[in-house]
Each structure stands twice: as structure tokens, then as C-alpha cells.
């Protein structure tokens, strides 16, 4: 069975926020997932749209023939935590004592897999 896969790495969004969208589209058909991503107001949906398009292109290239999107569904969506950027900024009040604040910028690795729906009889 062929699957189309796309992995976007080091995306500048926290994994917790990305998993909210991943849970929405997991197991859905491709047109339904595209509609959900289009109507969602979250910033991370841009990354999922890009990954879904690349996974579809990968599947079509492996299949070698024209495939309708209605028979495909999202078989796997995974969001893993990437490296965290740590920014050190000087603190406001105890500046003369060397105080600082640590700001963490989280990144994500987003994986989307597309495969045809199996007909079970």
C-alpha cells in the first residue's frame, strides 16, 4: 500500500498549539481536512496546508496515475517537539545584580501521511 508522507521540521509554533489542529484533521478525508484547515483561524493551519499538499504530491508521484482526492484520507498526523530557542533578556529590577529572564521559543516537527481508504467487505 502506497502512502504519501511529508515532514515539516523546525516550524516556529509550539507543539501544544499544533496538536489542537492535528486532532481536528486526523482520520478525515482530504477534501474535508482542507475545508477544516481553510476555515480555521489558527496560525498553524498554514503549516498543515503546506504539509497536506506535499503529502498529496508525494502520493500521486508514487502511484503514477491520476488519483481523485475523495478516495484518500489522512492516515497519520503527528506533531513532535523540536529544539527550543532560549533567549536571555535582562530583567527589569535587579539589573545591577545580573538578573535575567529566560524566554523559551518552542518549535515543532509536523508529519502528515495520506493513503487510500481500504474497502473492507
Phi and psi in degrees as a GROMACS rama.xvg file:
@    title "Ramachandran Plot"
@    xaxis  label "Phi"
@    yaxis  label "Psi"
@TYPE xy
-85.6298  143.315  UNK-2
-133.61  146.735  UNK-3
-102.941  130.965  UNK-4
-129.754  143.497  UNK-5
-140.126  134.611  UNK-6
-123.133  120  UNK-7
-101.106  124.489  UNK-8
-110.607  153.366  UNK-9
59.3669  39.9354  UNK-10
-79.4287  136.417  UNK-11
-84.0227  66.5175  UNK-12
-147.362  146.026  UNK-13
-71.954  143.986  UNK-14
-60.9658  -31.4505  UNK-15
-63.4675  -41.6083  UNK-16
-72.5284  -35.1558  UNK-17
-70.2311  -33.2744  UNK-18
-67.9046  -24.6927  UNK-19
-62.1877  -43.1372  UNK-20
-75.2082  -36.399  UNK-21
-60.589  -38.1658  UNK-22
-68.0435  -28.9633  UNK-23
-69.9827  -37.114  UNK-24
-101.313  -5.94197  UNK-25
-64.1521  126.101  UNK-26
83.259  -0.658062  UNK-27
-85.9111  161.632  UNK-28
-72.8183  161.747  UNK-29
-64.2481  -45.3781  UNK-30
-63.2376  -36.7056  UNK-31
-67.4311  -39.9269  UNK-32
-66.047  -38.8921  UNK-33
-63.4649  -38.7823  UNK-34
-65.6586  -41.6205  UNK-35
-62.8033  -43.8502  UNK-36
-68.4717  -34.1087  UNK-37
-69.1787  -38.7914  UNK-38
-85.4926  -13.3587  UNK-39
-74.9048  146.662  UNK-40
-98.0251  2.43531  UNK-41
-74.2087  146.813  UNK-42
-69.0319  -29.9012  UNK-43
-72.0217  -14.9802  UNK-44
-62.7977  -24.0419  UNK-45
-62.2811  -41.14  UNK-46
-67.7359  -39.7612  UNK-47
-69.2433  -35.4861  UNK-48
-64.015  -41.5295  UNK-49
-64.6044  -43.915  UNK-50
-66.3538  -39.2065  UNK-51
-65.8454  -41.878  UNK-52
-63.5145  -40.5042  UNK-53
-69.6764  -37.1694  UNK-54
-66.4137  -38.0698  UNK-55
-64.048  -43.9835  UNK-56
-62.6862  -38.4739  UNK-57
-64.4196  -42.5226  UNK-58
-65.5702  -43.426  UNK-59
-64.6412  -34.5689  UNK-60
-69.1708  -38.8556  UNK-61
-71.5554  -38.0411  UNK-62
-70.3228  -35.4015  UNK-63
77.8719  1.21898  UNK-64
-135.78  166.656  UNK-65
-71.002  125.659  UNK-66
-122.587  134.259  UNK-67
-79.1897  142.871  UNK-68
-71.4693  -19.6407  UNK-69
-67.5336  -25.1634  UNK-70
-89.4875  -5.74409  UNK-71
-98.2271  149.083  UNK-72
-139.504  165.67  UNK-73
-85.9144  107.44  UNK-74
-83.6858  -27.6279  UNK-75
-152.106  132.048  UNK-76
-130.769  125.737  UNK-77
-135.93  135.345  UNK-78
-123.153  119.756  UNK-79
-116.909  154.067  UNK-80
-79.6198  132.079  UNK-81
-95.4391  -167.277  UNK-82
-67.0327  153.337  UNK-83
-106.151  129.551  UNK-84
-80.5565  130.783  UNK-85
-113.959  117.844  UNK-86
-107.338  130.014  UNK-87
-105.119  118.18  UNK-88
-117.129  144.148  UNK-89
-65.4018  140.246  UNK-90
-77.8106  158.627  UNK-91
-71.4179  -59.4072  UNK-92
-83.2198  -55.9135  UNK-93
-85.6638  47.2134  UNK-94
-62.9297  -39.1546  UNK-95
-71.9469  -11.9513  UNK-96
-99.5135  7.07996  UNK-97
82.5913  27.0079  UNK-98
-75.6369  150.335  UNK-99
-149.968  160.633  UNK-100
-112.876  140.471  UNK-101
-105.424  121.073  UNK-102
-108.254  128.93  UNK-103
-105.784  123.422  UNK-104
-106.79  112.156  UNK-105
-88.8294  149.542  UNK-106
-123.717  163.755  UNK-107
-134.451  151.646  UNK-108
-111.153  120.44  UNK-109
-110.755  124.677  UNK-110
-119.643  130.939  UNK-111
-127.693  130.549  UNK-112
-120.973  138.109  UNK-113
-121.777  135.153  UNK-114
-147.424  161.672  UNK-115
-73.9979  149.572  UNK-116
-76.0702  132.247  UNK-117
-79.1374  132.851  UNK-118
-90.226  112.081  UNK-119
-103.219  134.038  UNK-120
